Amino acid sequence: MRRSRIDAGAFGPGVGRMGPTVDSRSSATAAGCAVARRSGRRSCRDVLALAFVLAACGAVSGSPVAPTCPTDRTIVLASQADITRLARCTTLRGVTIRSGAALDTSMLHELATITGDLVIGPTVGTAEIVLRELRVVGGTLRVAGNSLMQGLFLPKLERAGRIEIEGNAAVATVSLPKLTAVRGALRITDNASLELVDLATLAAVDQELVLAGDPALALVEASALHTAASVQLDAPKLPPDVADRLRSVAAMP
């Protein structure tokens, strides 16, 4: 008996070239069986077999793709496409942001932990760095050579191994309001336009605290700081009481 071809469209709206959706597979199979019975040219068993194959294909093609979040190597972010690929990652081994393009780092909206280093720079087209959910940098946070960057905003960063913010000509604001501990040194140096450093909850710096070569720095929020191995200041616009308070933490027991 000659068999005629039954188009996938005959199964109903849930079936197309890419296969049926999860919700429509059973209804599509039932519809196909009804067509087979009416036509008398294809058995319900044949239709069920075909529907099973289509469903399997649909399950594969329709499944969400898990993000690739390498935890065994440092990732270089040089384009917006690189950032988009990591937008759903919560943990990474190491991150280097280095680009001549304008980047929107706020798209890394789930990144909470970097177990190694976070290196930002050199960049020449990015106006600000924002990582809203980042809480831990296990290694060094280094921000250097970002010629147009005006602001560094890490609103939830709680701890880092070491922090170096150096040679960023346009940066005016460094905001780390939740930072409580730095396990190494904290060096903010040679940033010609820097005016504000927010370290409002910082309690301890295990090694040296250095604020030097920052001629426009007029405000340092660090009222909770009580311990640093040593303190070096060269910021002529800092109010004397703020400078004295910072120097005093090195001598405190």
C-alpha positions as CSV (number, residue, x, y, z in Angstrom):
1,M,0.0,0.0,0.0
2,R,1.4,3.4,-1.0
3,R,2.1,5.6,2.0
4,S,1.9,9.4,1.7
5,R,4.2,11.8,3.6
6,I,2.7,13.5,6.6
7,D,4.1,16.9,7.2
8,A,5.2,17.8,10.7
9,G,2.7,20.7,10.6
10,A,-0.1,18.2,10.6
11,F,0.7,17.3,14.2
12,G,-0.4,20.7,15.4
13,P,1.1,24.0,16.4
14,G,3.6,22.5,18.9
15,V,5.6,20.7,16.2
16,G,7.9,22.5,13.7
17,R,11.2,21.9,12.1
18,M,13.1,22.1,15.4
19,G,10.7,19.6,17.1
20,P,7.9,20.0,19.6
21,T,8.0,21.9,22.9
22,V,7.7,20.0,26.2
23,D,4.1,21.1,26.8
24,S,2.9,20.2,23.3
25,R,4.4,16.7,22.7
26,S,1.5,14.6,23.9
27,S,-1.1,16.7,22.1
28,A,0.9,16.7,18.9
29,T,1.1,12.9,19.1
30,A,-2.6,12.5,19.6
31,A,-3.3,14.8,16.7
32,G,-1.0,12.8,14.5
33,C,-2.8,9.6,15.4
34,A,-6.1,11.2,14.5
35,V,-4.7,12.2,11.1
36,A,-3.4,8.7,10.5
37,R,-6.7,7.1,11.3
38,R,-8.6,9.5,9.0
39,S,-6.2,9.0,6.1
40,G,-5.9,5.3,6.5
41,R,-2.4,5.6,5.0
42,R,-0.2,5.6,8.1
43,S,-0.6,3.6,11.3
44,C,-0.8,5.3,14.7
45,R,2.3,3.2,15.6
46,D,4.2,4.9,12.8
47,V,3.1,8.3,13.9
48,L,4.1,7.6,17.5
49,A,7.5,6.5,16.4
50,L,8.0,9.7,14.3
51,A,6.7,11.8,17.2
52,F,9.2,10.2,19.6
53,V,12.1,11.1,17.3
54,L,10.9,14.6,16.9
55,A,10.4,15.0,20.6
56,A,13.9,13.7,21.3
57,C,15.3,16.3,18.8
58,G,13.2,19.0,20.4
59,A,14.4,18.1,23.8
60,V,18.0,18.5,22.8
61,S,17.6,21.7,20.7
62,G,15.3,23.3,23.2
63,S,17.3,22.6,26.4
64,P,18.9,25.7,27.9
65,V,22.7,25.8,27.4
66,A,24.6,26.0,30.7
67,P,27.1,28.8,30.9
68,T,30.8,28.1,30.4
69,C,32.5,29.4,33.6
70,P,36.1,28.3,33.6
71,T,37.5,27.8,37.2
72,D,40.9,26.5,36.1
73,R,42.4,29.5,34.3
74,T,42.3,33.3,34.0
75,I,39.8,34.7,31.5
76,V,40.6,37.7,29.4
77,L,37.7,40.0,28.7
78,A,38.5,42.1,25.6
79,S,35.1,42.7,24.1
80,Q,31.4,43.0,25.1
81,A,30.8,39.6,23.6
82,D,33.3,38.1,26.1
83,I,31.4,39.7,29.0
84,T,28.1,38.5,27.6
85,R,29.3,34.9,27.5
86,L,30.1,35.0,31.3
87,A,27.0,37.0,32.4
88,R,25.6,34.0,34.3
89,C,28.8,33.0,36.0
90,T,29.0,33.2,39.8
91,T,32.6,32.1,40.3
92,L,35.7,32.4,38.2
93,R,39.3,31.6,38.7
94,G,40.8,34.8,37.5
95,V,39.7,37.7,35.4
96,T,41.6,40.2,33.3
97,I,39.8,43.2,31.7
98,R,41.9,44.6,28.9
99,S,40.4,46.4,25.9
100,G,40.4,49.4,23.6
101,A,36.6,49.3,23.4
102,A,33.9,50.7,25.7
103,L,32.8,47.8,28.0
104,D,29.8,47.5,30.2
105,T,31.0,45.3,33.1
106,S,27.7,45.6,35.0
107,M,26.5,42.7,32.8
108,L,28.5,40.4,35.0
109,H,25.6,40.7,37.4
110,E,26.0,37.3,39.0
111,L,29.7,37.2,39.6
112,A,30.3,37.0,43.3
113,T,33.7,35.3,43.7
114,I,37.0,35.4,41.9
115,T,39.3,32.9,43.6
116,G,42.5,34.3,42.0
117,D,43.3,37.8,40.7
118,L,41.1,40.5,39.2
119,V,43.2,42.7,36.9
120,I,41.5,45.7,35.3
121,G,43.6,47.5,32.6
122,P,45.0,48.7,30.5
123,T,41.8,50.0,28.9
124,V,41.3,53.2,26.8
125,G,37.5,53.2,26.1
126,T,35.8,52.3,29.3
127,A,34.4,55.1,31.5
128,E,33.7,53.1,34.6
129,I,34.0,49.6,36.1
130,V,31.0,48.3,37.9
131,L,30.7,44.8,39.4
132,R,27.6,44.9,41.6
133,E,27.7,41.4,43.1
134,L,31.4,40.8,43.5
135,R,32.1,39.9,47.2
136,V,35.5,38.2,47.2
137,V,38.7,38.5,45.3
138,G,41.0,35.8,46.7
139,G,44.1,37.1,45.1
140,T,45.1,40.7,44.0
141,L,42.8,43.3,42.8
142,R,44.9,45.4,40.4
143,V,43.5,48.4,38.6
144,A,46.1,50.2,36.4
145,G,46.5,52.0,33.2
146,N,42.9,52.8,32.5
147,S,43.1,56.2,30.7
148,L,39.4,57.1,30.5
149,M,38.0,55.3,33.5
150,Q,36.4,57.8,35.9
151,G,35.0,55.5,38.5
152,L,35.6,52.1,40.1
153,F,32.5,50.8,41.8
154,L,32.5,47.5,43.7
155,P,29.6,48.0,46.1
156,K,29.6,44.5,47.7
157,L,33.2,43.6,47.8
158,E,34.0,42.4,51.3
159,R,37.6,41.2,51.1
160,A,40.6,40.9,48.9
161,G,44.1,39.5,49.1
162,R,45.8,42.7,48.0
163,I,44.6,45.9,46.3
164,E,46.6,48.1,43.9
165,I,45.0,51.1,42.2
166,E,47.7,52.8,40.2
167,G,48.2,55.2,37.3
168,N,44.6,55.8,36.3
169,A,44.7,59.3,34.9
170,A,41.0,60.1,34.9
171,V,39.6,58.2,37.9
172,A,37.8,60.5,40.3
173,T,36.0,57.9,42.6
174,V,37.0,54.6,44.1
175,S,34.0,53.1,45.9
176,L,34.5,50.0,48.0
177,P,32.0,50.7,50.8
178,K,31.6,47.1,52.1
179,L,35.3,46.2,52.1
180,T,36.2,45.0,55.6
181,A,39.6,43.3,55.2
182,V,42.7,43.4,53.0
183,R,45.0,40.4,53.5
184,G,47.9,42.1,51.9
185,A,48.8,45.7,51.1
186,L,46.4,48.5,50.0
187,R,48.1,50.9,47.6
188,I,46.3,53.7,45.8
189,T,48.9,55.7,44.0
190,D,49.6,58.0,41.1
191,N,45.9,58.7,40.2
192,A,46.1,62.4,39.1
193,S,42.3,63.1,39.2
194,L,41.3,61.0,42.2
195,E,39.1,62.9,44.7
196,L,37.2,60.4,46.7
197,V,38.0,57.0,48.2
198,D,35.2,55.2,50.1
199,L,36.4,52.6,52.5
200,A,33.7,53.1,55.0
201,T,33.7,49.7,56.6
202,L,37.4,48.7,56.2
203,A,38.7,47.5,59.5
204,A,42.2,46.1,58.8
205,V,45.0,46.2,56.3
206,D,47.4,43.4,57.0
207,Q,50.4,45.1,55.3
208,E,51.0,48.7,54.3
209,L,48.4,51.3,53.5
210,V,49.7,53.8,50.9
211,L,47.9,56.8,49.5
212,A,50.5,58.7,47.5
213,G,50.8,60.6,44.3
214,D,47.1,61.5,44.4
215,P,47.2,65.3,44.4
216,A,43.4,65.9,44.1
217,L,42.4,63.4,46.9
218,A,40.3,65.4,49.3
219,L,38.1,62.8,51.0
220,V,38.9,59.3,52.4
221,E,36.0,57.6,54.1
222,A,37.8,55.1,56.5
223,S,36.3,55.7,59.9
224,A,36.3,52.0,60.8
225,L,40.0,51.4,60.1
226,H,41.9,50.5,63.2
227,T,44.9,48.4,62.0
228,A,47.5,48.7,59.3
229,A,51.1,47.5,59.4
230,S,52.3,50.9,58.2
231,V,50.8,54.0,56.6
232,Q,52.3,56.2,53.9
233,L,50.4,59.4,52.9
234,D,51.2,61.9,50.1
235,A,47.9,63.6,49.5
236,P,48.2,67.3,50.1
237,K,44.4,68.0,49.8
238,L,43.4,65.6,52.6
239,P,42.1,67.5,55.7
240,P,44.7,67.3,58.5
241,D,42.4,65.5,60.9
242,V,41.8,62.8,58.3
243,A,45.5,62.4,57.6
244,D,46.3,62.3,61.3
245,R,43.6,59.6,61.9
246,L,45.0,57.5,59.1
247,R,48.6,57.7,60.3
248,S,47.5,56.8,63.8
249,V,46.2,53.4,63.0
250,A,49.7,52.1,62.3
251,A,50.7,52.8,65.9
252,M,47.6,51.4,67.5
253,P,48.0,48.0,69.3
